[in-house]
Amino acid sequence: MSRCMGTRFRRLPGLILAVLGLVIMGFGIYRGEMAVVLEKAVNICMECVGIG
């Protein structure tokens, strides 16, 4: 039984970080940051191609 409990606790930090990341991403989308990031990505791509 101790072997099973060790595996459970080993996965816990990764699960907590994944959930925290999803919460932070959701908050950013709620604030409208997704549009800002997309705009910056398009600008960078245009500069690399030489159009912007």
A tleap script that builds the chain and sets N, CA, C and O, in Angstrom:
source leaprc.protein.ff14SB
mol = sequence {
  NMET SER ARG CYS MET GLY THR ARG PHE ARG
  ARG LEU PRO GLY LEU ILE LEU ALA VAL LEU
  GLY LEU VAL ILE MET GLY PHE GLY ILE TYR
  ARG GLY GLU MET ALA VAL VAL LEU GLU LYS
  ALA VAL ASN ILE CYS MET GLU CYS VAL GLY
  ILE CGLY
}
set mol.1.N position { 0.819 -1.190 0.000 }
set mol.1.CA position { 0.000 0.000 0.000 }
set mol.1.C position { 0.864 1.255 0.000 }
set mol.1.O position { 0.475 2.254 -0.605 }
set mol.2.N position { 2.016 1.239 0.653 }
set mol.2.CA position { 2.862 2.427 0.699 }
set mol.2.C position { 3.390 2.782 -0.689 }
set mol.2.O position { 3.616 3.953 -0.994 }
set mol.3.N position { 3.585 1.757 -1.532 }
set mol.3.CA position { 4.050 2.006 -2.896 }
set mol.3.C position { 3.006 2.790 -3.689 }
set mol.3.O position { 3.355 3.688 -4.456 }
set mol.4.N position { 1.756 2.465 -3.513 }
set mol.4.CA position { 0.666 3.166 -4.202 }
set mol.4.C position { 0.564 4.611 -3.708 }
set mol.4.O position { 0.358 5.524 -4.508 }
set mol.5.N position { 0.703 4.821 -2.429 }
set mol.5.CA position { 0.612 6.174 -1.871 }
set mol.5.C position { 1.768 7.040 -2.363 }
set mol.5.O position { 1.584 8.236 -2.591 }
set mol.6.N position { 2.952 6.461 -2.530 }
set mol.6.CA position { 4.097 7.213 -3.023 }
set mol.6.C position { 3.876 7.709 -4.435 }
set mol.6.O position { 4.243 8.836 -4.766 }
set mol.7.N position { 3.280 6.874 -5.270 }
set mol.7.CA position { 2.984 7.269 -6.648 }
set mol.7.C position { 1.977 8.405 -6.672 }
set mol.7.O position { 2.107 9.336 -7.466 }
set mol.8.N position { 0.979 8.334 -5.812 }
set mol.8.CA position { -0.045 9.369 -5.760 }
set mol.8.C position { 0.577 10.716 -5.384 }
set mol.8.O position { 0.276 11.737 -6.003 }
set mol.9.N position { 1.428 10.715 -4.386 }
set mol.9.CA position { 2.025 11.978 -3.942 }
set mol.9.C position { 3.071 12.496 -4.918 }
set mol.9.O position { 3.352 13.694 -4.942 }
set mol.10.N position { 3.648 11.618 -5.718 }
set mol.10.CA position { 4.613 12.052 -6.716 }
set mol.10.C position { 3.920 12.799 -7.855 }
set mol.10.O position { 4.507 13.707 -8.443 }
set mol.11.N position { 2.707 12.437 -8.164 }
set mol.11.CA position { 1.961 13.086 -9.245 }
set mol.11.C position { 1.270 14.361 -8.794 }
set mol.11.O position { 0.885 15.173 -9.636 }
set mol.12.N position { 1.106 14.560 -7.529 }
set mol.12.CA position { 0.348 15.690 -7.004 }
set mol.12.C position { 0.920 17.052 -7.400 }
set mol.12.O position { 0.140 17.909 -7.815 }
set mol.13.N position { 2.222 17.309 -7.303 }
set mol.13.CA position { 2.727 18.628 -7.692 }
set mol.13.C position { 2.476 18.950 -9.163 }
set mol.13.O position { 2.151 20.089 -9.500 }
set mol.14.N position { 2.624 17.960 -10.039 }
set mol.14.CA position { 2.363 18.181 -11.456 }
set mol.14.C position { 0.900 18.510 -11.711 }
set mol.14.O position { 0.587 19.387 -12.516 }
set mol.15.N position { 0.015 17.812 -11.034 }
set mol.15.CA position { -1.418 18.059 -11.182 }
set mol.15.C position { -1.783 19.450 -10.671 }
set mol.15.O position { -2.570 20.156 -11.302 }
set mol.16.N position { -1.227 19.838 -9.556 }
set mol.16.CA position { -1.502 21.167 -9.000 }
set mol.16.C position { -1.006 22.250 -9.952 }
set mol.16.O position { -1.706 23.236 -10.179 }
set mol.17.N position { 0.185 22.081 -10.509 }
set mol.17.CA position { 0.722 23.068 -11.439 }
set mol.17.C position { -0.095 23.146 -12.724 }
set mol.17.O position { -0.289 24.230 -13.273 }
set mol.18.N position { -0.576 22.001 -13.206 }
set mol.18.CA position { -1.404 21.991 -14.411 }
set mol.18.C position { -2.714 22.729 -14.177 }
set mol.18.O position { -3.138 23.518 -15.020 }
set mol.19.N position { -3.356 22.482 -13.046 }
set mol.19.CA position { -4.612 23.162 -12.721 }
set mol.19.C position { -4.364 24.656 -12.536 }
set mol.19.O position { -5.157 25.473 -13.003 }
set mol.20.N position { -3.286 25.020 -11.868 }
set mol.20.CA position { -2.956 26.430 -11.675 }
set mol.20.C position { -2.712 27.111 -13.020 }
set mol.20.O position { -3.153 28.241 -13.229 }
set mol.21.N position { -2.018 26.439 -13.927 }
set mol.21.CA position { -1.778 26.998 -15.256 }
set mol.21.C position { -3.072 27.227 -16.017 }
set mol.21.O position { -3.230 28.253 -16.679 }
set mol.22.N position { -4.006 26.275 -15.929 }
set mol.22.CA position { -5.290 26.431 -16.596 }
set mol.22.C position { -6.094 27.588 -16.008 }
set mol.22.O position { -6.764 28.319 -16.737 }
set mol.23.N position { -6.024 27.749 -14.698 }
set mol.23.CA position { -6.734 28.857 -14.048 }
set mol.23.C position { -6.148 30.191 -14.501 }
set mol.23.O position { -6.893 31.123 -14.805 }
set mol.24.N position { -4.841 30.287 -14.547 }
set mol.24.CA position { -4.192 31.537 -14.968 }
set mol.24.C position { -4.498 31.825 -16.439 }
set mol.24.O position { -4.745 32.975 -16.803 }
set mol.25.N position { -4.485 30.794 -17.285 }
set mol.25.CA position { -4.840 30.989 -18.695 }
set mol.25.C position { -6.286 31.459 -18.834 }
set mol.25.O position { -6.577 32.348 -19.634 }
set mol.26.N position { -7.175 30.875 -18.069 }
set mol.26.CA position { -8.579 31.285 -18.097 }
set mol.26.C position { -8.743 32.731 -17.675 }
set mol.26.O position { -9.539 33.462 -18.262 }
set mol.27.N position { -8.000 33.151 -16.665 }
set mol.27.CA position { -8.067 34.538 -16.208 }
set mol.27.C position { -7.557 35.488 -17.285 }
set mol.27.O position { -8.126 36.562 -17.484 }
set mol.28.N position { -6.497 35.105 -17.976 }
set mol.28.CA position { -5.974 35.937 -19.061 }
set mol.28.C position { -6.952 36.059 -20.209 }
set mol.28.O position { -7.107 37.136 -20.785 }
set mol.29.N position { -7.615 34.963 -20.547 }
set mol.29.CA position { -8.630 35.009 -21.608 }
set mol.29.C position { -9.789 35.888 -21.170 }
set mol.29.O position { -10.320 36.656 -21.971 }
set mol.30.N position { -10.184 35.786 -19.921 }
set mol.30.CA position { -11.280 36.600 -19.385 }
set mol.30.C position { -10.953 38.090 -19.479 }
set mol.30.O position { -11.835 38.904 -19.751 }
set mol.31.N position { -9.694 38.443 -19.255 }
set mol.31.CA position { -9.276 39.847 -19.310 }
set mol.31.C position { -9.052 40.353 -20.731 }
set mol.31.O position { -8.828 41.548 -20.928 }
set mol.32.N position { -9.107 39.472 -21.718 }
set mol.32.CA position { -8.919 39.879 -23.096 }
set mol.32.C position { -7.470 39.902 -23.537 }
set mol.32.O position { -7.146 40.521 -24.551 }
set mol.33.N position { -6.601 39.250 -22.809 }
set mol.33.CA position { -5.177 39.235 -23.137 }
set mol.33.C position { -4.890 38.386 -24.367 }
set mol.33.O position { -3.844 38.546 -24.997 }
set mol.34.N position { -5.802 37.488 -24.717 }
set mol.34.CA position { -5.575 36.625 -25.865 }
set mol.34.C position { -5.443 37.448 -27.148 }
set mol.34.O position { -4.622 37.126 -28.007 }
set mol.35.N position { -6.234 38.492 -27.280 }
set mol.35.CA position { -6.165 39.345 -28.469 }
set mol.35.C position { -4.832 40.084 -28.528 }
set mol.35.O position { -4.267 40.263 -29.607 }
set mol.36.N position { -4.330 40.512 -27.376 }
set mol.36.CA position { -3.052 41.225 -27.326 }
set mol.36.C position { -1.914 40.295 -27.753 }
set mol.36.O position { -1.043 40.685 -28.530 }
set mol.37.N position { -1.929 39.075 -27.245 }
set mol.37.CA position { -0.883 38.112 -27.583 }
set mol.37.C position { -0.941 37.769 -29.069 }
set mol.37.O position { 0.099 37.668 -29.720 }
set mol.38.N position { -2.139 37.589 -29.609 }
set mol.38.CA position { -2.282 37.287 -31.032 }
set mol.38.C position { -1.767 38.440 -31.886 }
set mol.38.O position { -1.104 38.214 -32.899 }
set mol.39.N position { -2.065 39.662 -31.487 }
set mol.39.CA position { -1.589 40.828 -32.241 }
set mol.39.C position { -0.061 40.889 -32.248 }
set mol.39.O position { 0.547 41.170 -33.280 }
set mol.40.N position { 0.551 40.629 -31.106 }
set mol.40.CA position { 2.017 40.640 -31.024 }
set mol.40.C position { 2.619 39.520 -31.870 }
set mol.40.O position { 3.649 39.715 -32.517 }
set mol.41.N position { 1.981 38.349 -31.869 }
set mol.41.CA position { 2.481 37.227 -32.664 }
set mol.41.C position { 2.414 37.543 -34.156 }
set mol.41.O position { 3.337 37.220 -34.904 }
set mol.42.N position { 1.326 38.174 -34.588 }
set mol.42.CA position { 1.191 38.540 -35.997 }
set mol.42.C position { 2.257 39.563 -36.374 }
set mol.42.O position { 2.853 39.469 -37.447 }
set mol.43.N position { 2.499 40.535 -35.505 }
set mol.43.CA position { 3.527 41.554 -35.786 }
set mol.43.C position { 4.915 40.933 -35.918 }
set mol.43.O position { 5.687 41.302 -36.802 }
set mol.44.N position { 5.223 39.988 -35.030 }
set mol.44.CA position { 6.530 39.340 -35.087 }
set mol.44.C position { 6.668 38.545 -36.386 }
set mol.44.O position { 7.717 38.585 -37.030 }
set mol.45.N position { 5.624 37.832 -36.767 }
set mol.45.CA position { 5.674 37.053 -38.012 }
set mol.45.C position { 5.839 37.969 -39.234 }
set mol.45.O position { 6.594 37.654 -40.153 }
set mol.46.N position { 5.141 39.082 -39.236 }
set mol.46.CA position { 5.237 40.013 -40.354 }
set mol.46.C position { 6.654 40.594 -40.446 }
set mol.46.O position { 7.165 40.802 -41.546 }
set mol.47.N position { 7.287 40.857 -39.303 }
set mol.47.CA position { 8.642 41.390 -39.313 }
set mol.47.C position { 9.634 40.347 -39.816 }
set mol.47.O position { 10.590 40.685 -40.513 }
set mol.48.N position { 9.413 39.082 -39.464 }
set mol.48.CA position { 10.315 38.031 -39.933 }
set mol.48.C position { 10.239 37.854 -41.438 }
set mol.48.O position { 11.257 37.619 -42.090 }
set mol.49.N position { 9.060 37.962 -41.986 }
set mol.49.CA position { 8.866 37.801 -43.432 }
set mol.49.C position { 9.367 39.049 -44.157 }
set mol.49.O position { 9.766 38.980 -45.319 }
set mol.50.N position { 9.343 40.168 -43.479 }
set mol.50.CA position { 9.810 41.419 -44.072 }
set mol.50.C position { 8.678 42.307 -44.577 }
set mol.50.O position { 8.918 43.272 -45.303 }
set mol.51.N position { 7.462 41.985 -44.198 }
set mol.51.CA position { 6.317 42.790 -44.647 }
set mol.51.C position { 6.066 43.931 -43.673 }
set mol.51.O position { 5.734 45.035 -44.104 }
set mol.52.N position { 6.212 43.701 -42.382 }
set mol.52.CA position { 5.843 44.705 -41.385 }
set mol.52.C position { 6.960 45.545 -41.046 }
set mol.52.O position { 6.826 46.446 -40.219 }
savepdb mol mol.pdb
quit
